Amino acid sequence: MMDYAEIISKIYLFSMLKKRDIKRIAKRAQHHTYRKGEVIIREGERDGRVFVLIEGEVEVVIGLGTPKEKNIGRFGPESCFGEMAVLDDFVRTASIVVARDTQALSLDQLNLRDEIFKNPSIAIELIQSLSRRLREVHEMMI
């Protein structure tokens, strides 16, 4: 059986959390298997989950199925996507399409918020991780 806590602990978003917090969060994770071509997240929809890739590969696509469709990136194992859903209730800004058969964990926003209410320090640690990620993206754009 996979150790979800071990997998989650390798992801930048959760890397600052204490082991006990990661273990509690991991107990709430859902395992998914996706086939090439499946859409995991659809741009414009509401979906309060963050995903952690265990294996496989996904593409980030804007304008999926339209003349302006554009592939803007890829994620592979030990990466996550959909992390903004942890903090906000906005619609998805891109679609995620499976490029290679994929296994992933999902963490529901409501479950994560429940853990944050139990231990508010988790929120600070998540915000710090997201802030670091935004700085990295900003530096890449300069």
N, C-alpha and C positions, 0 to 999 in steps of 0.2 A: 504494500500500500504506500502511496506517495505521502511524504511528509509536507503537508501544505504550509506549515509554519516555516520550514526550511526554505521553501520556494518563495514565500512572501517576504522573508527577511532579506532576500537578495535584491529586491526591487527598491529603487531609489526612494519612492514615495514612503515606504515603510521602514527604511534603513535606520532611522533615528529612534524608532520605537523600542521600548523595553521588551525583552523576550516574553515576559508574561502577557504583555498586551498583544503581541503578535500571535501567541498561542490562542488567546481568546478570539481574536479576529479570524484566525485560520479555521476555527471550529464552525464559523458561519459561512465559510467559502463554499461555493458550488462548483463542481467540476463539469466541464463541457468538452465535447468533441465536435469539431466542425470540419466539413469537407471543402475542398477547393471550389471557389465560386460562391460559397454561401456569404450572405451579408450578416455580419454580427451586429453592427450598429448602422442605422440609416439616418443620414443627415436630415435634420428638421424634426425628428421625433424626440420625445421625452423618454429617457431611459436612465434611471439613477444608479447605474452599475459602473464599477471600475473593473477592468479585466487585467489579468496577469497571464502572460503567455508562458506556457510550460515548454511546448515544442511547436514547430511549424513557423509559418510566416503569414503576415497580413499586410494589406496595402491600405493606405489612408487616401480616400478619394473624395474630392469636392465635385459636386454636380453630377453624381452618378446617374448614368442613363440619359444625360442631356448632351446637346452639342458642345457644351462648355466643360465636359467632364475632364478632370485633371487629377492625375496621380501625384500626390505631394509628399509621399514618404512610405516607408516600410518599417515594420517592427518584427523582431524575431524573438527567440527564447530569452527569458529573464528580462523582459520589458513589460511595460504596462501602457494601457491606453484608456481613455475615458475618465481620467482622474479628476477633471474639473467637475464631474457629476457628484463627486464627494462633497463639494462645497456649495454648488448652486443647483437651481432647479430649471436651468435654461435648456433649450432644445440642443440637440447635437449639431455641431458645426461641420462635421464631415462624416462620411460613411466609412466603415471598416469592412473590407472584403477579404476573404480568405484566399491567399495566393498559393499556399501549400497546406495540405491537411494539418490541422492544428488542434492542440489540446490547450485549454485555458481554464483558469479559475475566475469566477466572478465574485465580487463583493458588493452587496447591495447597500446603497446609500443609507437606508433606514437602519440596517444592522450596524453600520459604521457609526452612525449618529448615536445609536443606543450605547455603543461602547464609549463614545466621547462623553456622553452624559454621565456614565459611570466613572470615567476617569478623564477629566477635562485636559490634563496634560497631553493627551493624545492629539488634541486639536492643535496645540502649539507645535508639536513635533511634525504633524502633517503640513501645517502652514510653512514651517521652516524648509521642509523638503520641497514643497511647491515653489517657494521663493527662490531656492537654489536653481531649480529647473528653469524658471523664468529668466534668471540672470544668465544661465548658459545659452538659452535661446537668443536673448538680447545680444550677447557678445558675438554669437555666430552671425547675426544680422548686420553688425557694424563693419 
